[in-house]
Amino acid sequence: MKAECPVCGAMIELKEGTIVGELLECPDCGTELEVVSLNPPTLKEAPQEEEDWGE
Ligand SMILES: [Zn+2]
């Protein structure tokens, strides 16, 4: 199962057992990606953790 990196267009092999919401890193551009769908396999750029979650 492969999904396309939305940042650089690389095809990334998803491991068996990958679930929606899982985070992975693109081996090509190093961007952190989130699995948003498995059918079809779709990735989006993971939200940056720069927000203030504590408030
Ligand atoms: Zn990439």
mmCIF file of the protein (N, C-alpha, C, O) and its ligand, coordinates in Angstrom:
data_MODEL
# 
_entry.id   MODEL 
# 
loop_
_entity.id 
_entity.type 
_entity.pdbx_number_of_molecules 
1 polymer     1 
2 non-polymer 1 
# 
_entity_poly.entity_id                      1 
_entity_poly.type                           'polypeptide(L)' 
_entity_poly.nstd_linkage                   no 
_entity_poly.nstd_monomer                   no 
_entity_poly.pdbx_seq_one_letter_code       MKAECPVCGAMIELKEGTIVGELLECPDCGTELEVVSLNPPTLKEAPQEEEDWGE 
_entity_poly.pdbx_seq_one_letter_code_can   MKAECPVCGAMIELKEGTIVGELLECPDCGTELEVVSLNPPTLKEAPQEEEDWGE 
_entity_poly.pdbx_strand_id                 A 
# 
loop_
_entity_poly_seq.entity_id 
_entity_poly_seq.num 
_entity_poly_seq.mon_id 
_entity_poly_seq.hetero 
1 1  MET n 
1 2  LYS n 
1 3  ALA n 
1 4  GLU n 
1 5  CYS n 
1 6  PRO n 
1 7  VAL n 
1 8  CYS n 
1 9  GLY n 
1 10 ALA n 
1 11 MET n 
1 12 ILE n 
1 13 GLU n 
1 14 LEU n 
1 15 LYS n 
1 16 GLU n 
1 17 GLY n 
1 18 THR n 
1 19 ILE n 
1 20 VAL n 
1 21 GLY n 
1 22 GLU n 
1 23 LEU n 
1 24 LEU n 
1 25 GLU n 
1 26 CYS n 
1 27 PRO n 
1 28 ASP n 
1 29 CYS n 
1 30 GLY n 
1 31 THR n 
1 32 GLU n 
1 33 LEU n 
1 34 GLU n 
1 35 VAL n 
1 36 VAL n 
1 37 SER n 
1 38 LEU n 
1 39 ASN n 
1 40 PRO n 
1 41 PRO n 
1 42 THR n 
1 43 LEU n 
1 44 LYS n 
1 45 GLU n 
1 46 ALA n 
1 47 PRO n 
1 48 GLN n 
1 49 GLU n 
1 50 GLU n 
1 51 GLU n 
1 52 ASP n 
1 53 TRP n 
1 54 GLY n 
1 55 GLU n 
# 
loop_
_struct_asym.id 
_struct_asym.entity_id 
A 1 
B 2 
# 
loop_
_chem_comp.id 
_chem_comp.type 
_chem_comp.mon_nstd_flag 
ALA 'L-peptide linking' y 
ASN 'L-peptide linking' y 
ASP 'L-peptide linking' y 
CYS 'L-peptide linking' y 
GLN 'L-peptide linking' y 
GLU 'L-peptide linking' y 
GLY 'peptide linking'   y 
ILE 'L-peptide linking' y 
LEU 'L-peptide linking' y 
LYS 'L-peptide linking' y 
MET 'L-peptide linking' y 
PRO 'L-peptide linking' y 
SER 'L-peptide linking' y 
THR 'L-peptide linking' y 
TRP 'L-peptide linking' y 
VAL 'L-peptide linking' y 
ZN  non-polymer         . 
# 
_pdbx_entity_nonpoly.entity_id   2 
_pdbx_entity_nonpoly.name        ? 
_pdbx_entity_nonpoly.comp_id     ZN 
# 
_pdbx_nonpoly_scheme.asym_id         B 
_pdbx_nonpoly_scheme.entity_id       2 
_pdbx_nonpoly_scheme.mon_id          ZN 
_pdbx_nonpoly_scheme.ndb_seq_num     1 
_pdbx_nonpoly_scheme.pdb_seq_num     101 
_pdbx_nonpoly_scheme.auth_seq_num    101 
_pdbx_nonpoly_scheme.pdb_mon_id      ZN 
_pdbx_nonpoly_scheme.auth_mon_id     ZN 
_pdbx_nonpoly_scheme.pdb_strand_id   A 
_pdbx_nonpoly_scheme.pdb_ins_code    . 
# 
loop_
_atom_site.group_PDB 
_atom_site.id 
_atom_site.type_symbol 
_atom_site.label_atom_id 
_atom_site.label_alt_id 
_atom_site.label_comp_id 
_atom_site.label_asym_id 
_atom_site.label_entity_id 
_atom_site.label_seq_id 
_atom_site.pdbx_PDB_ins_code 
_atom_site.Cartn_x 
_atom_site.Cartn_y 
_atom_site.Cartn_z 
_atom_site.occupancy 
_atom_site.B_iso_or_equiv 
_atom_site.pdbx_formal_charge 
_atom_site.auth_seq_id 
_atom_site.auth_comp_id 
_atom_site.auth_asym_id 
_atom_site.auth_atom_id 
_atom_site.pdbx_PDB_model_num 
ATOM   1   N  N  . MET A 1 1  ? 0.853   -1.194 0.000  1.00 0.00 ? 1   MET A N  1 
ATOM   2   C  CA . MET A 1 1  ? 0.000   0.000  0.000  1.00 0.00 ? 1   MET A CA 1 
ATOM   3   C  C  . MET A 1 1  ? 0.887   1.240  0.000  1.00 0.00 ? 1   MET A C  1 
ATOM   4   O  O  . MET A 1 1  ? 1.749   1.390  0.866  1.00 0.00 ? 1   MET A O  1 
ATOM   5   N  N  . LYS A 1 2  ? 0.680   2.113  -0.953 1.00 0.00 ? 2   LYS A N  1 
ATOM   6   C  CA . LYS A 1 2  ? 1.508   3.301  -1.049 1.00 0.00 ? 2   LYS A CA 1 
ATOM   7   C  C  . LYS A 1 2  ? 0.641   4.555  -1.050 1.00 0.00 ? 2   LYS A C  1 
ATOM   8   O  O  . LYS A 1 2  ? -0.483  4.557  -1.551 1.00 0.00 ? 2   LYS A O  1 
ATOM   9   N  N  . ALA A 1 3  ? 1.194   5.616  -0.476 1.00 0.00 ? 3   ALA A N  1 
ATOM   10  C  CA . ALA A 1 3  ? 0.518   6.899  -0.470 1.00 0.00 ? 3   ALA A CA 1 
ATOM   11  C  C  . ALA A 1 3  ? 1.508   7.966  -0.910 1.00 0.00 ? 3   ALA A C  1 
ATOM   12  O  O  . ALA A 1 3  ? 2.718   7.830  -0.727 1.00 0.00 ? 3   ALA A O  1 
ATOM   13  N  N  . GLU A 1 4  ? 0.970   9.024  -1.491 1.00 0.00 ? 4   GLU A N  1 
ATOM   14  C  CA . GLU A 1 4  ? 1.831   10.065 -2.013 1.00 0.00 ? 4   GLU A CA 1 
ATOM   15  C  C  . GLU A 1 4  ? 2.069   11.152 -0.974 1.00 0.00 ? 4   GLU A C  1 
ATOM   16  O  O  . GLU A 1 4  ? 1.136   11.610 -0.315 1.00 0.00 ? 4   GLU A O  1 
ATOM   17  N  N  . CYS A 1 5  ? 3.315   11.557 -0.837 1.00 0.00 ? 5   CYS A N  1 
ATOM   18  C  CA . CYS A 1 5  ? 3.647   12.669 0.045  1.00 0.00 ? 5   CYS A CA 1 
ATOM   19  C  C  . CYS A 1 5  ? 3.079   13.950 -0.570 1.00 0.00 ? 5   CYS A C  1 
ATOM   20  O  O  . CYS A 1 5  ? 3.385   14.263 -1.720 1.00 0.00 ? 5   CYS A O  1 
ATOM   21  N  N  . PRO A 1 6  ? 2.254   14.699 0.181  1.00 0.00 ? 6   PRO A N  1 
ATOM   22  C  CA . PRO A 1 6  ? 1.655   15.922 -0.365 1.00 0.00 ? 6   PRO A CA 1 
ATOM   23  C  C  . PRO A 1 6  ? 2.663   17.049 -0.506 1.00 0.00 ? 6   PRO A C  1 
ATOM   24  O  O  . PRO A 1 6  ? 2.386   18.051 -1.166 1.00 0.00 ? 6   PRO A O  1 
ATOM   25  N  N  . VAL A 1 7  ? 3.815   16.897 0.099  1.00 0.00 ? 7   VAL A N  1 
ATOM   26  C  CA . VAL A 1 7  ? 4.817   17.963 0.080  1.00 0.00 ? 7   VAL A CA 1 
ATOM   27  C  C  . VAL A 1 7  ? 5.753   17.815 -1.115 1.00 0.00 ? 7   VAL A C  1 
ATOM   28  O  O  . VAL A 1 7  ? 5.965   18.769 -1.864 1.00 0.00 ? 7   VAL A O  1 
ATOM   29  N  N  . CYS A 1 8  ? 6.316   16.607 -1.294 1.00 0.00 ? 8   CYS A N  1 
ATOM   30  C  CA . CYS A 1 8  ? 7.324   16.428 -2.345 1.00 0.00 ? 8   CYS A CA 1 
ATOM   31  C  C  . CYS A 1 8  ? 6.883   15.462 -3.429 1.00 0.00 ? 8   CYS A C  1 
ATOM   32  O  O  . CYS A 1 8  ? 7.557   15.338 -4.452 1.00 0.00 ? 8   CYS A O  1 
ATOM   33  N  N  . GLY A 1 9  ? 5.752   14.766 -3.226 1.00 0.00 ? 9   GLY A N  1 
ATOM   34  C  CA . GLY A 1 9  ? 5.238   13.886 -4.275 1.00 0.00 ? 9   GLY A CA 1 
ATOM   35  C  C  . GLY A 1 9  ? 5.819   12.489 -4.265 1.00 0.00 ? 9   GLY A C  1 
ATOM   36  O  O  . GLY A 1 9  ? 5.493   11.685 -5.138 1.00 0.00 ? 9   GLY A O  1 
ATOM   37  N  N  . ALA A 1 10 ? 6.674   12.175 -3.300 1.00 0.00 ? 10  ALA A N  1 
ATOM   38  C  CA . ALA A 1 10 ? 7.258   10.838 -3.218 1.00 0.00 ? 10  ALA A CA 1 
ATOM   39  C  C  . ALA A 1 10 ? 6.184   9.821  -2.850 1.00 0.00 ? 10  ALA A C  1 
ATOM   40  O  O  . ALA A 1 10 ? 5.238   10.129 -2.125 1.00 0.00 ? 10  ALA A O  1 
ATOM   41  N  N  . MET A 1 11 ? 6.347   8.605  -3.362 1.00 0.00 ? 11  MET A N  1 
ATOM   42  C  CA . MET A 1 11 ? 5.449   7.528  -2.980 1.00 0.00 ? 11  MET A CA 1 
ATOM   43  C  C  . MET A 1 11 ? 6.021   6.843  -1.739 1.00 0.00 ? 11  MET A C  1 
ATOM   44  O  O  . MET A 1 11 ? 7.156   6.368  -1.743 1.00 0.00 ? 11  MET A O  1 
ATOM   45  N  N  . ILE A 1 12 ? 5.228   6.804  -0.698 1.00 0.00 ? 12  ILE A N  1 
ATOM   46  C  CA . ILE A 1 12 ? 5.681   6.259  0.576  1.00 0.00 ? 12  ILE A CA 1 
ATOM   47  C  C  . ILE A 1 12 ? 4.966   4.943  0.842  1.00 0.00 ? 12  ILE A C  1 
ATOM   48  O  O  . ILE A 1 12 ? 3.739   4.865  0.770  1.00 0.00 ? 12  ILE A O  1 
ATOM   49  N  N  . GLU A 1 13 ? 5.736   3.919  1.148  1.00 0.00 ? 13  GLU A N  1 
ATOM   50  C  CA . GLU A 1 13 ? 5.166   2.618  1.461  1.00 0.00 ? 13  GLU A CA 1 
ATOM   51  C  C  . GLU A 1 13 ? 4.595   2.644  2.875  1.00 0.00 ? 13  GLU A C  1 
ATOM   52  O  O  . GLU A 1 13 ? 5.309   2.930  3.835  1.00 0.00 ? 13  GLU A O  1 
ATOM   53  N  N  . LEU A 1 14 ? 3.320   2.348  2.994  1.00 0.00 ? 14  LEU A N  1 
ATOM   54  C  CA . LEU A 1 14 ? 2.708   2.284  4.316  1.00 0.00 ? 14  LEU A CA 1 
ATOM   55  C  C  . LEU A 1 14 ? 2.817   0.859  4.849  1.00 0.00 ? 14  LEU A C  1 
ATOM   56  O  O  . LEU A 1 14 ? 2.552   -0.108 4.134  1.00 0.00 ? 14  LEU A O  1 
ATOM   57  N  N  . LYS A 1 15 ? 3.206   0.749  6.101  1.00 0.00 ? 15  LYS A N  1 
ATOM   58  C  CA . LYS A 1 15 ? 3.336   -0.583 6.698  1.00 0.00 ? 15  LYS A CA 1 
ATOM   59  C  C  . LYS A 1 15 ? 1.975   -1.241 6.860  1.00 0.00 ? 15  LYS A C  1 
ATOM   60  O  O  . LYS A 1 15 ? 0.946   -0.578 6.993  1.00 0.00 ? 15  LYS A O  1 
ATOM   61  N  N  . GLU A 1 16 ? 2.006   -2.556 6.845  1.00 0.00 ? 16  GLU A N  1 
ATOM   62  C  CA . GLU A 1 16 ? 0.796   -3.304 7.141  1.00 0.00 ? 16  GLU A CA 1 
ATOM   63  C  C  . GLU A 1 16 ? 0.342   -2.958 8.559  1.00 0.00 ? 16  GLU A C  1 
ATOM   64  O  O  . GLU A 1 16 ? 1.156   -2.909 9.481  1.00 0.00 ? 16  GLU A O  1 
ATOM   65  N  N  . GLY A 1 17 ? -0.933  -2.722 8.727  1.00 0.00 ? 17  GLY A N  1 
ATOM   66  C  CA . GLY A 1 17 ? -1.424  -2.371 10.045 1.00 0.00 ? 17  GLY A CA 1 
ATOM   67  C  C  . GLY A 1 17 ? -1.433  -0.875 10.311 1.00 0.00 ? 17  GLY A C  1 
ATOM   68  O  O  . GLY A 1 17 ? -1.753  -0.433 11.415 1.00 0.00 ? 17  GLY A O  1 
ATOM   69  N  N  . THR A 1 18 ? -1.078  -0.097 9.289  1.00 0.00 ? 18  THR A N  1 
ATOM   70  C  CA . THR A 1 18 ? -1.149  1.361  9.425  1.00 0.00 ? 18  THR A CA 1 
ATOM   71  C  C  . THR A 1 18 ? -2.593  1.783  9.667  1.00 0.00 ? 18  THR A C  1 
ATOM   72  O  O  . THR A 1 18 ? -3.515  1.272  9.031  1.00 0.00 ? 18  THR A O  1 
ATOM   73  N  N  . ILE A 1 19 ? -2.775  2.708  10.578 1.00 0.00 ? 19  ILE A N  1 
ATOM   74  C  CA . ILE A 1 19 ? -4.132  3.160  10.897 1.00 0.00 ? 19  ILE A CA 1 
ATOM   75  C  C  . ILE A 1 19 ? -4.288  4.647  10.622 1.00 0.00 ? 19  ILE A C  1 
ATOM   76  O  O  . ILE A 1 19 ? -3.314  5.398  10.591 1.00 0.00 ? 19  ILE A O  1 
ATOM   77  N  N  . VAL A 1 20 ? -5.542  5.054  10.422 1.00 0.00 ? 20  VAL A N  1 
ATOM   78  C  CA . VAL A 1 20 ? -5.836  6.472  10.230 1.00 0.00 ? 20  VAL A CA 1 
ATOM   79  C  C  . VAL A 1 20 ? -5.418  7.232  11.486 1.00 0.00 ? 20  VAL A C  1 
ATOM   80  O  O  . VAL A 1 20 ? -5.701  6.814  12.609 1.00 0.00 ? 20  VAL A O  1 
ATOM   81  N  N  . GLY A 1 21 ? -4.747  8.343  11.273 1.00 0.00 ? 21  GLY A N  1 
ATOM   82  C  CA . GLY A 1 21 ? -4.283  9.146  12.392 1.00 0.00 ? 21  GLY A CA 1 
ATOM   83  C  C  . GLY A 1 21 ? -2.835  8.875  12.759 1.00 0.00 ? 21  GLY A C  1 
ATOM   84  O  O  . GLY A 1 21 ? -2.243  9.592  13.566 1.00 0.00 ? 21  GLY A O  1 
ATOM   85  N  N  . GLU A 1 22 ? -2.266  7.827  12.157 1.00 0.00 ? 22  GLU A N  1 
ATOM   86  C  CA . GLU A 1 22 ? -0.873  7.508  12.439 1.00 0.00 ? 22  GLU A CA 1 
ATOM   87  C  C  . GLU A 1 22 ? 0.050   8.563  11.825 1.00 0.00 ? 22  GLU A C  1 
ATOM   88  O  O  . GLU A 1 22 ? -0.215  9.096  10.748 1.00 0.00 ? 22  GLU A O  1 
ATOM   89  N  N  . LEU A 1 23 ? 1.126   8.842  12.533 1.00 0.00 ? 23  LEU A N  1 
ATOM   90  C  CA . LEU A 1 23 ? 2.098   9.800  12.039 1.00 0.00 ? 23  LEU A CA 1 
ATOM   91  C  C  . LEU A 1 23 ? 3.310   9.068  11.492 1.00 0.00 ? 23  LEU A C  1 
ATOM   92  O  O  . LEU A 1 23 ? 3.771   8.081  12.066 1.00 0.00 ? 23  LEU A O  1 
ATOM   93  N  N  . LEU A 1 24 ? 3.817   9.566  10.378 1.00 0.00 ? 24  LEU A N  1 
ATOM   94  C  CA . LEU A 1 24 ? 5.043   9.009  9.831  1.00 0.00 ? 24  LEU A CA 1 
ATOM   95  C  C  . LEU A 1 24 ? 5.840   10.128 9.185  1.00 0.00 ? 24  LEU A C  1 
ATOM   96  O  O  . LEU A 1 24 ? 5.338   11.233 8.975  1.00 0.00 ? 24  LEU A O  1 
ATOM   97  N  N  . GLU A 1 25 ? 7.088   9.820  8.876  1.00 0.00 ? 25  GLU A N  1 
ATOM   98  C  CA . GLU A 1 25 ? 7.952   10.828 8.306  1.00 0.00 ? 25  GLU A CA 1 
ATOM   99  C  C  . GLU A 1 25 ? 8.294   10.456 6.880  1.00 0.00 ? 25  GLU A C  1 
ATOM   100 O  O  . GLU A 1 25 ? 8.664   9.318  6.590  1.00 0.00 ? 25  GLU A O  1 
ATOM   101 N  N  . CYS A 1 26 ? 8.164   11.432 5.990  1.00 0.00 ? 26  CYS A N  1 
ATOM   102 C  CA . CYS A 1 26 ? 8.532   11.179 4.603  1.00 0.00 ? 26  CYS A CA 1 
ATOM   103 C  C  . CYS A 1 26 ? 10.037  10.963 4.518  1.00 0.00 ? 26  CYS A C  1 
ATOM   104 O  O  . CYS A 1 26 ? 10.812  11.806 4.969  1.00 0.00 ? 26  CYS A O  1 
ATOM   105 N  N  . PRO A 1 27 ? 10.461  9.825  3.935  1.00 0.00 ? 27  PRO A N  1 
ATOM   106 C  CA . PRO A 1 27 ? 11.897  9.551  3.843  1.00 0.00 ? 27  PRO A CA 1 
ATOM   107 C  C  . PRO A 1 27 ? 12.597  10.475 2.855  1.00 0.00 ? 27  PRO A C  1 
ATOM   108 O  O  . PRO A 1 27 ? 13.819  10.616 2.889  1.00 0.00 ? 27  PRO A O  1 
ATOM   109 N  N  . ASP A 1 28 ? 11.833  11.096 1.986  1.00 0.00 ? 28  ASP A N  1 
ATOM   110 C  CA . ASP A 1 28 ? 12.419  11.972 0.975  1.00 0.00 ? 28  ASP A CA 1 
ATOM   111 C  C  . ASP A 1 28 ? 12.645  13.382 1.486  1.00 0.00 ? 28  ASP A C  1 
ATOM   112 O  O  . ASP A 1 28 ? 13.749  13.916 1.373  1.00 0.00 ? 28  ASP A O  1 
ATOM   113 N  N  . CYS A 1 29 ? 11.593  13.999 2.057  1.00 0.00 ? 29  CYS A N  1 
ATOM   114 C  CA . CYS A 1 29 ? 11.701  15.410 2.451  1.00 0.00 ? 29  CYS A CA 1 
ATOM   115 C  C  . CYS A 1 29 ? 11.705  15.591 3.961  1.00 0.00 ? 29  CYS A C  1 
ATOM   116 O  O  . CYS A 1 29 ? 11.948  16.693 4.452  1.00 0.00 ? 29  CYS A O  1 
ATOM   117 N  N  . GLY A 1 30 ? 11.438  14.511 4.709  1.00 0.00 ? 30  GLY A N  1 
ATOM   118 C  CA . GLY A 1 30 ? 11.533  14.603 6.157  1.00 0.00 ? 30  GLY A CA 1 
ATOM   119 C  C  . GLY A 1 30 ? 10.336  15.245 6.825  1.00 0.00 ? 30  GLY A C  1 
ATOM   120 O  O  . GLY A 1 30 ? 10.335  15.459 8.037  1.00 0.00 ? 30  GLY A O  1 
ATOM   121 N  N  . THR A 1 31 ? 9.303   15.558 6.028  1.00 0.00 ? 31  THR A N  1 
ATOM   122 C  CA . THR A 1 31 ? 8.112   16.169 6.606  1.00 0.00 ? 31  THR A CA 1 
ATOM   123 C  C  . THR A 1 31 ? 7.326   15.154 7.423  1.00 0.00 ? 31  THR A C  1 
ATOM   124 O  O  . THR A 1 31 ? 7.203   13.995 7.027  1.00 0.00 ? 31  THR A O  1 
ATOM   125 N  N  . GLU A 1 32 ? 6.796   15.585 8.561  1.00 0.00 ? 32  GLU A N  1 
ATOM   126 C  CA . GLU A 1 32 ? 5.959   14.709 9.345  1.00 0.00 ? 32  GLU A CA 1 
ATOM   127 C  C  . GLU A 1 32 ? 4.570   14.669 8.719  1.00 0.00 ? 32  GLU A C  1 
ATOM   128 O  O  . GLU A 1 32 ? 3.966   15.712 8.471  1.00 0.00 ? 32  GLU A O  1 
ATOM   129 N  N  . LEU A 1 33 ? 4.074   13.483 8.468  1.00 0.00 ? 33  LEU A N  1 
ATOM   130 C  CA . LEU A 1 33 ? 2.804   13.302 7.773  1.00 0.00 ? 33  LEU A CA 1 
ATOM   131 C  C  . LEU A 1 33 ? 1.824   12.503 8.619  1.00 0.00 ? 33  LEU A C  1 
ATOM   132 O  O  . LEU A 1 33 ? 2.210   11.661 9.431  1.00 0.00 ? 33  LEU A O  1 
ATOM   133 N  N  . GLU A 1 34 ? 0.541   12.793 8.404  1.00 0.00 ? 34  GLU A N  1 
ATOM   134 C  CA . GLU A 1 34 ? -0.506  12.070 9.120  1.00 0.00 ? 34  GLU A CA 1 
ATOM   135 C  C  . GLU A 1 34 ? -1.344  11.295 8.116  1.00 0.00 ? 34  GLU A C  1 
ATOM   136 O  O  . GLU A 1 34 ? -1.690  11.811 7.054  1.00 0.00 ? 34  GLU A O  1 
ATOM   137 N  N  . VAL A 1 35 ? -1.668  10.050 8.460  1.00 0.00 ? 35  VAL A N  1 
ATOM   138 C  CA . VAL A 1 35 ? -2.532  9.237  7.612  1.00 0.00 ? 35  VAL A CA 1 
ATOM   139 C  C  . VAL A 1 35 ? -3.982  9.707  7.828  1.00 0.00 ? 35  VAL A C  1 
ATOM   140 O  O  . VAL A 1 35 ? -4.517  9.596  8.931  1.00 0.00 ? 35  VAL A O  1 
ATOM   141 N  N  . VAL A 1 36 ? -4.603  10.225 6.778  1.00 0.00 ? 36  VAL A N  1 
ATOM   142 C  CA . VAL A 1 36 ? -5.967  10.720 6.918  1.00 0.00 ? 36  VAL A CA 1 
ATOM   143 C  C  . VAL A 1 36 ? -6.999  9.766  6.331  1.00 0.00 ? 36  VAL A C  1 
ATOM   144 O  O  . VAL A 1 36 ? -8.190  9.874  6.621  1.00 0.00 ? 36  VAL A O  1 
ATOM   145 N  N  . SER A 1 37 ? -6.536  8.830  5.504  1.00 0.00 ? 37  SER A N  1 
ATOM   146 C  CA . SER A 1 37 ? -7.448  7.854  4.910  1.00 0.00 ? 37  SER A CA 1 
ATOM   147 C  C  . SER A 1 37 ? -6.647  6.644  4.465  1.00 0.00 ? 37  SER A C  1 
ATOM   148 O  O  . SER A 1 37 ? -5.465  6.760  4.145  1.00 0.00 ? 37  SER A O  1 
ATOM   149 N  N  . LEU A 1 38 ? -7.285  5.488  4.445  1.00 0.00 ? 38  LEU A N  1 
ATOM   150 C  CA . LEU A 1 38 ? -6.611  4.281  3.962  1.00 0.00 ? 38  LEU A CA 1 
ATOM   151 C  C  . LEU A 1 38 ? -7.186  3.796  2.642  1.00 0.00 ? 38  LEU A C  1 
ATOM   152 O  O  . LEU A 1 38 ? -6.580  2.962  1.969  1.00 0.00 ? 38  LEU A O  1 
ATOM   153 N  N  . ASN A 1 39 ? -8.336  4.305  2.273  1.00 0.00 ? 39  ASN A N  1 
ATOM   154 C  CA . ASN A 1 39 ? -8.971  3.859  1.030  1.00 0.00 ? 39  ASN A CA 1 
ATOM   155 C  C  . ASN A 1 39 ? -9.595  5.048  0.321  1.00 0.00 ? 39  ASN A C  1 
ATOM   156 O  O  . ASN A 1 39 ? -10.771 5.341  0.540  1.00 0.00 ? 39  ASN A O  1 
ATOM   157 N  N  . PRO A 1 40 ? -8.843  5.740  -0.520 1.00 0.00 ? 40  PRO A N  1 
ATOM   158 C  CA . PRO A 1 40 ? -7.451  5.423  -0.887 1.00 0.00 ? 40  PRO A CA 1 
ATOM   159 C  C  . PRO A 1 40 ? -6.472  5.926  0.168  1.00 0.00 ? 40  PRO A C  1 
ATOM   160 O  O  . PRO A 1 40 ? -6.806  6.797  0.971  1.00 0.00 ? 40  PRO A O  1 
ATOM   161 N  N  . PRO A 1 41 ? -5.252  5.367  0.161  1.00 0.00 ? 41  PRO A N  1 
ATOM   162 C  CA . PRO A 1 41 ? -4.251  5.832  1.120  1.00 0.00 ? 41  PRO A CA 1 
ATOM   163 C  C  . PRO A 1 41 ? -3.908  7.305  0.882  1.00 0.00 ? 41  PRO A C  1 
ATOM   164 O  O  . PRO A 1 41 ? -3.424  7.676  -0.188 1.00 0.00 ? 41  PRO A O  1 
ATOM   165 N  N  . THR A 1 42 ? -4.160  8.124  1.877  1.00 0.00 ? 42  THR A N  1 
ATOM   166 C  CA . THR A 1 42 ? -3.961  9.562  1.732  1.00 0.00 ? 42  THR A CA 1 
ATOM   167 C  C  . THR A 1 42 ? -3.185  10.105 2.920  1.00 0.00 ? 42  THR A C  1 
ATOM   168 O  O  . THR A 1 42 ? -3.436  9.742  4.070  1.00 0.00 ? 42  THR A O  1 
ATOM   169 N  N  . LEU A 1 43 ? -2.241  10.981 2.619  1.00 0.00 ? 43  LEU A N  1 
ATOM   170 C  CA . LEU A 1 43 ? -1.438  11.601 3.665  1.00 0.00 ? 43  LEU A CA 1 
ATOM   171 C  C  . LEU A 1 43 ? -1.614  13.106 3.616  1.00 0.00 ? 43  LEU A C  1 
ATOM   172 O  O  . LEU A 1 43 ? -1.847  13.682 2.554  1.00 0.00 ? 43  LEU A O  1 
ATOM   173 N  N  . LYS A 1 44 ? -1.502  13.735 4.774  1.00 0.00 ? 44  LYS A N  1 
ATOM   174 C  CA . LYS A 1 44 ? -1.428  15.187 4.794  1.00 0.00 ? 44  LYS A CA 1 
ATOM   175 C  C  . LYS A 1 44 ? -0.313  15.596 5.751  1.00 0.00 ? 44  LYS A C  1 
ATOM   176 O  O  . LYS A 1 44 ? 0.134   14.818 6.593  1.00 0.00 ? 44  LYS A O  1 
ATOM   177 N  N  . GLU A 1 45 ? 0.113   16.832 5.591  1.00 0.00 ? 45  GLU A N  1 
ATOM   178 C  CA . GLU A 1 45 ? 1.159   17.343 6.452  1.00 0.00 ? 45  GLU A CA 1 
ATOM   179 C  C  . GLU A 1 45 ? 0.631   17.391 7.881  1.00 0.00 ? 45  GLU A C  1 
ATOM   180 O  O  . GLU A 1 45 ? -0.444  17.937 8.130  1.00 0.00 ? 45  GLU A O  1 
ATOM   181 N  N  . ALA A 1 46 ? 1.378   16.826 8.813  1.00 0.00 ? 46  ALA A N  1 
ATOM   182 C  CA . ALA A 1 46 ? 0.939   16.830 10.211 1.00 0.00 ? 46  ALA A CA 1 
ATOM   183 C  C  . ALA A 1 46 ? 0.993   18.251 10.757 1.00 0.00 ? 46  ALA A C  1 
ATOM   184 O  O  . ALA A 1 46 ? 1.886   19.022 10.406 1.00 0.00 ? 46  ALA A O  1 
ATOM   185 N  N  . PRO A 1 47 ? 0.038   18.596 11.612 1.00 0.00 ? 47  PRO A N  1 
ATOM   186 C  CA . PRO A 1 47 ? 0.045   19.938 12.200 1.00 0.00 ? 47  PRO A CA 1 
ATOM   187 C  C  . PRO A 1 47 ? 1.289   20.151 13.051 1.00 0.00 ? 47  PRO A C  1 
ATOM   188 O  O  . PRO A 1 47 ? 1.707   19.271 13.803 1.00 0.00 ? 47  PRO A O  1 
ATOM   189 N  N  . GLN A 1 48 ? 1.862   21.318 12.917 1.00 0.00 ? 48  GLN A N  1 
ATOM   190 C  CA . GLN A 1 48 ? 3.038   21.640 13.717 1.00 0.00 ? 48  GLN A CA 1 
ATOM   191 C  C  . GLN A 1 48 ? 2.628   21.845 15.167 1.00 0.00 ? 48  GLN A C  1 
ATOM   192 O  O  . GLN A 1 48 ? 1.595   22.447 15.461 1.00 0.00 ? 48  GLN A O  1 
ATOM   193 N  N  . GLU A 1 49 ? 3.443   21.340 16.050 1.00 0.00 ? 49  GLU A N  1 
ATOM   194 C  CA . GLU A 1 49 ? 3.106   21.461 17.473 1.00 0.00 ? 49  GLU A CA 1 
ATOM   195 C  C  . GLU A 1 49 ? 3.678   22.742 18.058 1.00 0.00 ? 49  GLU A C  1 
ATOM   196 O  O  . GLU A 1 49 ? 4.521   22.721 18.954 1.00 0.00 ? 49  GLU A O  1 
ATOM   197 N  N  . GLU A 1 50 ? 3.200   23.841 17.532 1.00 0.00 ? 50  GLU A N  1 
ATOM   198 C  CA . GLU A 1 50 ? 3.687   25.127 18.006 1.00 0.00 ? 50  GLU A CA 1 
ATOM   199 C  C  . GLU A 1 50 ? 2.596   25.896 18.741 1.00 0.00 ? 50  GLU A C  1 
ATOM   200 O  O  . GLU A 1 50 ? 2.820   26.996 19.247 1.00 0.00 ? 50  GLU A O  1 
ATOM   201 N  N  . GLU A 1 51 ? 1.422   25.299 18.789 1.00 0.00 ? 51  GLU A N  1 
ATOM   202 C  CA . GLU A 1 51 ? 0.326   25.988 19.451 1.00 0.00 ? 51  GLU A CA 1 
ATOM   203 C  C  . GLU A 1 51 ? 0.385   25.768 20.958 1.00 0.00 ? 51  GLU A C  1 
ATOM   204 O  O  . GLU A 1 51 ? 1.035   24.840 21.440 1.00 0.00 ? 51  GLU A O  1 
ATOM   205 N  N  . ASP A 1 52 ? -0.293  26.624 21.679 1.00 0.00 ? 52  ASP A N  1 
ATOM   206 C  CA . ASP A 1 52 ? -0.334  26.488 23.132 1.00 0.00 ? 52  ASP A CA 1 
ATOM   207 C  C  . ASP A 1 52 ? -1.483  25.574 23.517 1.00 0.00 ? 52  ASP A C  1 
ATOM   208 O  O  . ASP A 1 52 ? -2.647  25.974 23.540 1.00 0.00 ? 52  ASP A O  1 
ATOM   209 N  N  . TRP A 1 53 ? -1.123  24.347 23.816 1.00 0.00 ? 53  TRP A N  1 
ATOM   210 C  CA . TRP A 1 53 ? -2.170  23.375 24.157 1.00 0.00 ? 53  TRP A CA 1 
ATOM   211 C  C  . TRP A 1 53 ? -2.621  23.512 25.614 1.00 0.00 ? 53  TRP A C  1 
ATOM   212 O  O  . TRP A 1 53 ? -3.701  23.054 25.985 1.00 0.00 ? 53  TRP A O  1 
ATOM   213 N  N  . GLY A 1 54 ? -1.790  24.138 26.419 1.00 0.00 ? 54  GLY A N  1 
ATOM   214 C  CA . GLY A 1 54 ? -2.072  24.148 27.838 1.00 0.00 ? 54  GLY A CA 1 
ATOM   215 C  C  . GLY A 1 54 ? -3.118  25.154 28.289 1.00 0.00 ? 54  GLY A C  1 
ATOM   216 O  O  . GLY A 1 54 ? -3.509  25.169 29.456 1.00 0.00 ? 54  GLY A O  1 
ATOM   217 N  N  . GLU A 1 55 ? -3.576  26.005 27.353 1.00 0.00 ? 55  GLU A N  1 
ATOM   218 C  CA . GLU A 1 55 ? -4.476  27.063 27.820 1.00 0.00 ? 55  GLU A CA 1 
ATOM   219 C  C  . GLU A 1 55 ? -5.912  26.851 27.420 1.00 0.00 ? 55  GLU A C  1 
ATOM   220 O  O  . GLU A 1 55 ? -6.772  27.668 27.750 1.00 0.00 ? 55  GLU A O  1 
HETATM 221 ZN ZN . ZN  B 2 .  ? 7.980   14.170 1.097  1.00 0.00 2 101 ZN  A ZN 1 
# 
